[in-house]
Amino acid sequence: MDAKPIIGISVGDLNGIGMEIIMKTFQNPDVLSICTPVVFATSKVASFHRRALKIENFNFNIVHEIDKIQVNKANLFNTWKEDVNIQLGAENAQVGSFALKSIEKACEFLENGKIDALLTAPINKAAIQSEDFKFSGHTDYLEERFKSKATMMLISDHMRMALATVHIPISEVAAALNEELIVSRLKTIHNSLKTDFNISKGKIAVLGLNPHAGDNGVIGKEEEEIIRPAIQKASDQGIMAFGPYSADGFFGSNAYSKFDAILSMYHDQGLIAFKSISFGEGVNYSAGLPIVRTSPDHGTGFDIAGKGLADESSFRQALYMAIEIAKNRKENKALEKNALKKQRKQDH
């Protein structure tokens, strides 16, 4: 029997709901039957949240060495020695600095092959900013750390929504779009569908930028000058990309259900539709990275932190997705290795 994947979990902002959704998820022993989780925090932090939430029937297996983690248990790797002044619901830069310590330690073990995937609990983007973290979020940090470009993809049972541009002002979107960017995104989506989701010939819908997808240049020229040529170039390279589609009609007519993935031109164009259809069950996936990273589709929940009200559904789905993709990548790597061996034998 194959070993269960080891899923590393960065704890997120300690003043938020990260530890709550982690503990609620792993209270279910069935979850521990499909993976071996290891949370990067400290036993003191876990005890604080457990007391605040009055969770009495759950304990982590505390380890100081990654090789000491145990299967069928929720493991916690003691990541720092300092005490933390946790103030649930407050934005605090000092507390935010520990979210970075958690991420850094998880990435260290990813690089060393000690864990198979990373699941990130939500950070507060303002609180985590420092000399060591000058990024708009996890994705930018991971791109620099692993020297690669990621495509943000939101995933649910209903759709896989990728973004051409992400966290930039709406006034800058048109200028940021170009043929090279869109082709690059389509390549990443195509490869991810094949490697991460075992969809060998995935159909990708591409949304237009302007109302009515530009109406043949009457309402903006980006579709004719940038988006359509990019789709053609991707198609010439064997990528099944179609469009551009007018976003309102595309979602209103249920056309999204006929595609394996969608590429939207900017953040809200894609995510308003995604969250309207899949809120609470969506997963944020960083496609294109050499490592597997998922996260829930919500933030730190400062307004409900410590009240026991946090819903762990999206976090649990992000865990399942990390497990699935880690297994798919491992299987595809083994298939490629076997194919190479056969090819070498034939060559000789």
SENUBA-412519 format. One record per residue (C-alpha): residue number from 1; z, x, y. Coordinates in steps of 0.25 Angstrom, whole numbers, plus 5000, padded with zeros to 4 digits. Last residue first. Layout:
REM residues N
+-----+------+------+------+
| num |    w |    u |    v |
+-----+------+------+------+
| NUM |    Z |    X |    Y |
...
+-----+------+------+------+
END
This chain:
REM residues 348
+-----+------+------+------+
| num |    w |    u |    v |
+-----+------+------+------+
| 348 | 4891 | 5078 | 4999 |
| 347 | 4887 | 5068 | 5010 |
| 346 | 4891 | 5057 | 5001 |
| 345 | 4905 | 5062 | 4999 |
| 344 | 4907 | 5064 | 5014 |
| 343 | 4902 | 5050 | 5016 |
| 342 | 4912 | 5045 | 5006 |
| 341 | 4924 | 5053 | 5013 |
| 340 | 4919 | 5047 | 5027 |
| 339 | 4919 | 5033 | 5022 |
| 338 | 4933 | 5035 | 5016 |
| 337 | 4938 | 5040 | 5030 |
| 336 | 4932 | 5028 | 5037 |
| 335 | 4938 | 5019 | 5027 |
| 334 | 4952 | 5025 | 5029 |
| 333 | 4951 | 5025 | 5044 |
| 332 | 4947 | 5010 | 5043 |
| 331 | 4959 | 5007 | 5035 |
| 330 | 4968 | 5014 | 5045 |
| 329 | 4962 | 5008 | 5057 |
| 328 | 4963 | 4994 | 5050 |
| 327 | 4978 | 4997 | 5047 |
| 326 | 4982 | 5001 | 5061 |
| 325 | 4974 | 4989 | 5066 |
| 324 | 4981 | 4979 | 5058 |
| 323 | 4995 | 4985 | 5060 |
| 322 | 4993 | 4986 | 5075 |
| 321 | 4988 | 4971 | 5075 |
| 320 | 5000 | 4966 | 5068 |
| 319 | 5009 | 4973 | 5078 |
| 318 | 5001 | 4967 | 5090 |
| 317 | 5003 | 4954 | 5083 |
| 316 | 5018 | 4956 | 5082 |
| 315 | 5018 | 4960 | 5097 |
| 314 | 5010 | 4948 | 5101 |
| 313 | 5020 | 4939 | 5093 |
| 312 | 5033 | 4945 | 5098 |
| 311 | 5036 | 4934 | 5108 |
| 310 | 5047 | 4938 | 5117 |
| 309 | 5058 | 4928 | 5120 |
| 308 | 5070 | 4936 | 5115 |
| 307 | 5076 | 4937 | 5130 |
| 306 | 5076 | 4952 | 5131 |
| 305 | 5063 | 4953 | 5138 |
| 304 | 5058 | 4939 | 5143 |
| 303 | 5053 | 4942 | 5157 |
| 302 | 5050 | 4957 | 5153 |
| 301 | 5039 | 4952 | 5143 |
| 300 | 5034 | 4967 | 5141 |
| 299 | 5019 | 4962 | 5141 |
| 298 | 5010 | 4954 | 5132 |
| 297 | 4998 | 4957 | 5122 |
| 296 | 5006 | 4964 | 5111 |
| 295 | 5002 | 4978 | 5109 |
| 294 | 4993 | 4986 | 5100 |
| 293 | 4990 | 5001 | 5098 |
| 292 | 4982 | 5007 | 5086 |
| 291 | 4979 | 5022 | 5089 |
| 290 | 4965 | 5028 | 5091 |
| 289 | 4963 | 5019 | 5103 |
| 288 | 4951 | 5010 | 5104 |
| 287 | 4958 | 4996 | 5104 |
| 286 | 4971 | 4995 | 5111 |
| 285 | 4976 | 4982 | 5106 |
| 284 | 4984 | 4971 | 5113 |
| 283 | 4988 | 4960 | 5104 |
| 282 | 4988 | 4945 | 5107 |
| 281 | 4997 | 4935 | 5100 |
| 280 | 5005 | 4930 | 5112 |
| 279 | 4993 | 4925 | 5120 |
| 278 | 4980 | 4924 | 5111 |
| 277 | 4971 | 4914 | 5118 |
| 276 | 4975 | 4914 | 5133 |
| 275 | 4979 | 4929 | 5130 |
| 274 | 4965 | 4933 | 5126 |
| 273 | 4958 | 4924 | 5137 |
| 272 | 4967 | 4930 | 5148 |
| 271 | 4965 | 4944 | 5142 |
| 270 | 4950 | 4945 | 5142 |
| 269 | 4947 | 4942 | 5156 |
| 268 | 4961 | 4946 | 5160 |
| 267 | 4959 | 4961 | 5157 |
| 266 | 4944 | 4964 | 5160 |
| 265 | 4930 | 4964 | 5154 |
| 264 | 4933 | 4957 | 5141 |
| 263 | 4929 | 4963 | 5127 |
| 262 | 4930 | 4953 | 5116 |
| 261 | 4933 | 4956 | 5101 |
| 260 | 4929 | 4950 | 5088 |
| 259 | 4921 | 4939 | 5093 |
| 258 | 4918 | 4924 | 5090 |
| 257 | 4932 | 4920 | 5094 |
| 256 | 4929 | 4924 | 5109 |
| 255 | 4918 | 4913 | 5110 |
| 254 | 4929 | 4903 | 5111 |
| 253 | 4921 | 4895 | 5121 |
| 252 | 4932 | 4897 | 5132 |
| 251 | 4933 | 4912 | 5129 |
| 250 | 4919 | 4916 | 5131 |
| 249 | 4916 | 4905 | 5141 |
| 248 | 4927 | 4911 | 5151 |
| 247 | 4923 | 4926 | 5147 |
| 246 | 4908 | 4925 | 5150 |
| 245 | 4903 | 4934 | 5139 |
| 244 | 4896 | 4947 | 5140 |
| 243 | 4893 | 4947 | 5128 |
| 242 | 4892 | 4953 | 5114 |
| 241 | 4897 | 4966 | 5108 |
| 240 | 4894 | 4969 | 5093 |
| 239 | 4895 | 4984 | 5094 |
| 238 | 4884 | 4992 | 5087 |
| 237 | 4881 | 5002 | 5098 |
| 236 | 4870 | 4994 | 5104 |
| 235 | 4880 | 4983 | 5105 |
| 234 | 4889 | 4991 | 5114 |
| 233 | 4877 | 4995 | 5123 |
| 232 | 4873 | 4980 | 5124 |
| 231 | 4887 | 4976 | 5127 |
| 230 | 4888 | 4987 | 5138 |
| 229 | 4875 | 4982 | 5144 |
| 228 | 4881 | 4968 | 5145 |
| 227 | 4894 | 4972 | 5151 |
| 226 | 4889 | 4982 | 5162 |
| 225 | 4877 | 4977 | 5170 |
| 224 | 4875 | 4963 | 5166 |
| 223 | 4889 | 4959 | 5164 |
| 222 | 4894 | 4967 | 5176 |
| 221 | 4884 | 4960 | 5185 |
| 220 | 4892 | 4949 | 5192 |
| 219 | 4891 | 4934 | 5193 |
| 218 | 4875 | 4933 | 5193 |
| 217 | 4873 | 4944 | 5183 |
| 216 | 4869 | 4937 | 5171 |
| 215 | 4880 | 4926 | 5173 |
| 214 | 4891 | 4937 | 5175 |
| 213 | 4898 | 4935 | 5162 |
| 212 | 4900 | 4920 | 5166 |
| 211 | 4911 | 4925 | 5176 |
| 210 | 4911 | 4941 | 5177 |
| 209 | 4915 | 4952 | 5167 |
| 208 | 4908 | 4948 | 5154 |
| 207 | 4915 | 4947 | 5141 |
| 206 | 4911 | 4955 | 5129 |
| 205 | 4912 | 4949 | 5115 |
| 204 | 4914 | 4959 | 5103 |
| 203 | 4909 | 4956 | 5089 |
| 202 | 4916 | 4965 | 5079 |
| 201 | 4907 | 4972 | 5068 |
| 200 | 4917 | 4980 | 5060 |
| 199 | 4929 | 4971 | 5062 |
| 198 | 4940 | 4979 | 5055 |
| 197 | 4950 | 4976 | 5066 |
| 196 | 4954 | 4990 | 5070 |
| 195 | 4942 | 4998 | 5066 |
| 194 | 4930 | 4989 | 5068 |
| 193 | 4936 | 4980 | 5079 |
| 192 | 4941 | 4992 | 5086 |
| 191 | 4928 | 4999 | 5086 |
| 190 | 4921 | 4987 | 5092 |
| 189 | 4932 | 4986 | 5103 |
| 188 | 4931 | 5001 | 5106 |
| 187 | 4916 | 5000 | 5107 |
| 186 | 4916 | 4988 | 5116 |
| 185 | 4926 | 4994 | 5125 |
| 184 | 4917 | 5007 | 5126 |
| 183 | 4905 | 4998 | 5129 |
| 182 | 4913 | 4991 | 5140 |
| 181 | 4917 | 5004 | 5147 |
| 180 | 4904 | 5010 | 5146 |
| 179 | 4897 | 4998 | 5152 |
| 178 | 4906 | 4997 | 5164 |
| 177 | 4918 | 4989 | 5169 |
| 176 | 4928 | 4995 | 5178 |
| 175 | 4921 | 4991 | 5191 |
| 174 | 4921 | 4976 | 5186 |
| 173 | 4936 | 4977 | 5182 |
| 172 | 4941 | 4983 | 5195 |
| 171 | 4944 | 4970 | 5203 |
| 170 | 4951 | 4965 | 5191 |
| 169 | 4962 | 4976 | 5192 |
| 168 | 4962 | 4985 | 5179 |
| 167 | 4971 | 4983 | 5167 |
| 166 | 4960 | 4982 | 5156 |
| 165 | 4945 | 4983 | 5157 |
| 164 | 4936 | 4981 | 5145 |
| 163 | 4946 | 4973 | 5138 |
| 162 | 4947 | 4969 | 5123 |
| 161 | 4950 | 4955 | 5118 |
| 160 | 4951 | 4953 | 5103 |
| 159 | 4952 | 4938 | 5100 |
| 158 | 4959 | 4926 | 5093 |
| 157 | 4968 | 4933 | 5083 |
| 156 | 4973 | 4941 | 5095 |
| 155 | 4969 | 4955 | 5101 |
| 154 | 4969 | 4961 | 5115 |
| 153 | 4961 | 4973 | 5116 |
| 152 | 4962 | 4984 | 5126 |
| 151 | 4952 | 4995 | 5124 |
| 150 | 4957 | 5009 | 5122 |
| 149 | 4952 | 5022 | 5126 |
| 148 | 4956 | 5035 | 5119 |
| 147 | 4965 | 5048 | 5122 |
| 146 | 4977 | 5043 | 5113 |
| 145 | 4987 | 5045 | 5124 |
| 144 | 4978 | 5041 | 5135 |
| 143 | 4973 | 5028 | 5129 |
| 142 | 4987 | 5025 | 5124 |
| 141 | 4992 | 5025 | 5139 |
| 140 | 4981 | 5017 | 5144 |
| 139 | 4983 | 5007 | 5133 |
| 138 | 4998 | 5006 | 5135 |
| 137 | 4998 | 5001 | 5149 |
| 136 | 4992 | 5004 | 5163 |
| 135 | 4995 | 5019 | 5162 |
| 134 | 5003 | 5029 | 5169 |
| 133 | 5014 | 5032 | 5158 |
| 132 | 5020 | 5046 | 5158 |
| 131 | 5022 | 5047 | 5173 |
| 130 | 5028 | 5033 | 5173 |
| 129 | 5023 | 5019 | 5171 |
| 128 | 5031 | 5011 | 5160 |
| 127 | 5038 | 5001 | 5169 |
| 126 | 5025 | 4997 | 5175 |
| 125 | 5017 | 4994 | 5163 |
| 124 | 5028 | 4987 | 5156 |
| 123 | 5026 | 4990 | 5141 |
| 122 | 5023 | 4980 | 5130 |
| 121 | 5026 | 4984 | 5115 |
| 120 | 5015 | 4993 | 5110 |
| 119 | 5011 | 4993 | 5095 |
| 118 | 5006 | 5007 | 5091 |
| 117 | 4999 | 5009 | 5077 |
| 116 | 5000 | 5018 | 5065 |
| 115 | 5012 | 5026 | 5067 |
| 114 | 5015 | 5041 | 5063 |
| 113 | 5001 | 5045 | 5066 |
| 112 | 5005 | 5056 | 5075 |
| 111 | 4998 | 5050 | 5087 |
| 110 | 5004 | 5037 | 5084 |
| 109 | 5018 | 5043 | 5083 |
| 108 | 5016 | 5049 | 5097 |
| 107 | 5011 | 5036 | 5102 |
| 106 | 5023 | 5028 | 5098 |
| 105 | 5032 | 5039 | 5105 |
| 104 | 5024 | 5037 | 5118 |
| 103 | 5024 | 5022 | 5117 |
| 102 | 5039 | 5022 | 5116 |
| 101 | 5042 | 5032 | 5127 |
| 100 | 5033 | 5024 | 5136 |
|  99 | 5041 | 5012 | 5134 |
|  98 | 5053 | 5020 | 5137 |
|  97 | 5048 | 5023 | 5151 |
|  96 | 5047 | 5008 | 5154 |
|  95 | 5062 | 5008 | 5153 |
|  94 | 5063 | 5018 | 5165 |
|  93 | 5052 | 5010 | 5172 |
|  92 | 5059 | 4997 | 5172 |
|  91 | 5053 | 4983 | 5172 |
|  90 | 5064 | 4974 | 5168 |
|  89 | 5064 | 4963 | 5158 |
|  88 | 5075 | 4969 | 5149 |
|  87 | 5083 | 4980 | 5156 |
|  86 | 5083 | 4992 | 5146 |
|  85 | 5090 | 5004 | 5151 |
|  84 | 5085 | 5014 | 5140 |
|  83 | 5093 | 5024 | 5134 |
|  82 | 5086 | 5037 | 5131 |
|  81 | 5084 | 5043 | 5117 |
|  80 | 5069 | 5039 | 5115 |
|  79 | 5060 | 5034 | 5103 |
|  78 | 5069 | 5030 | 5092 |
|  77 | 5058 | 5025 | 5083 |
|  76 | 5061 | 5010 | 5079 |
|  75 | 5057 | 5005 | 5065 |
|  74 | 5055 | 4991 | 5061 |
|  73 | 5057 | 4991 | 5046 |
|  72 | 5048 | 4989 | 5034 |
|  71 | 5044 | 5003 | 5034 |
|  70 | 5053 | 5014 | 5039 |
|  69 | 5052 | 5024 | 5050 |
|  68 | 5057 | 5038 | 5048 |
|  67 | 5044 | 5045 | 5050 |
|  66 | 5045 | 5041 | 5065 |
|  65 | 5058 | 5048 | 5067 |
|  64 | 5070 | 5043 | 5075 |
|  63 | 5070 | 5030 | 5067 |
|  62 | 5077 | 5016 | 5070 |
|  61 | 5074 | 5005 | 5060 |
|  60 | 5074 | 4993 | 5070 |
|  59 | 5084 | 4982 | 5068 |
|  58 | 5082 | 4967 | 5068 |
|  57 | 5091 | 4955 | 5065 |
|  56 | 5100 | 4955 | 5078 |
|  55 | 5090 | 4952 | 5089 |
|  54 | 5098 | 4948 | 5101 |
|  53 | 5087 | 4950 | 5111 |
|  52 | 5096 | 4959 | 5120 |
|  51 | 5102 | 4965 | 5107 |
|  50 | 5089 | 4969 | 5100 |
|  49 | 5083 | 4974 | 5113 |
|  48 | 5095 | 4984 | 5116 |
|  47 | 5095 | 4988 | 5101 |
|  46 | 5080 | 4991 | 5101 |
|  45 | 5082 | 5000 | 5114 |
|  44 | 5094 | 5007 | 5108 |
|  43 | 5086 | 5009 | 5095 |
|  42 | 5075 | 5016 | 5103 |
|  41 | 5060 | 5014 | 5105 |
|  40 | 5047 | 5016 | 5098 |
|  39 | 5046 | 5005 | 5087 |
|  38 | 5041 | 5008 | 5073 |
|  37 | 5034 | 4997 | 5065 |
|  36 | 5030 | 4998 | 5050 |
|  35 | 5020 | 4988 | 5047 |
|  34 | 5016 | 4976 | 5038 |
|  33 | 5030 | 4973 | 5032 |
|  32 | 5037 | 4975 | 5045 |
|  31 | 5031 | 4963 | 5051 |
|  30 | 5036 | 4954 | 5039 |
|  29 | 5050 | 4959 | 5042 |
|  28 | 5050 | 4951 | 5055 |
|  27 | 5060 | 4956 | 5065 |
|  26 | 5049 | 4966 | 5068 |
|  25 | 5042 | 4957 | 5078 |
|  24 | 5054 | 4953 | 5085 |
|  23 | 5059 | 4967 | 5087 |
|  22 | 5046 | 4971 | 5093 |
|  21 | 5045 | 4959 | 5102 |
|  20 | 5059 | 4962 | 5107 |
|  19 | 5057 | 4977 | 5109 |
|  18 | 5045 | 4974 | 5118 |
|  17 | 5050 | 4963 | 5126 |
|  16 | 5053 | 4971 | 5139 |
|  15 | 5063 | 4980 | 5145 |
|  14 | 5060 | 4990 | 5134 |
|  13 | 5045 | 4991 | 5139 |
|  12 | 5037 | 4994 | 5126 |
|  11 | 5042 | 4997 | 5113 |
|  10 | 5031 | 5005 | 5107 |
|   9 | 5028 | 5001 | 5093 |
|   8 | 5023 | 5010 | 5082 |
|   7 | 5017 | 5003 | 5070 |
|   6 | 5017 | 5010 | 5057 |
|   5 | 5007 | 5004 | 5047 |
|   4 | 5011 | 4999 | 5034 |
|   3 | 5008 | 5009 | 5023 |
|   2 | 4996 | 5005 | 5014 |
|   1 | 5000 | 5000 | 5000 |
+-----+------+------+------+
END
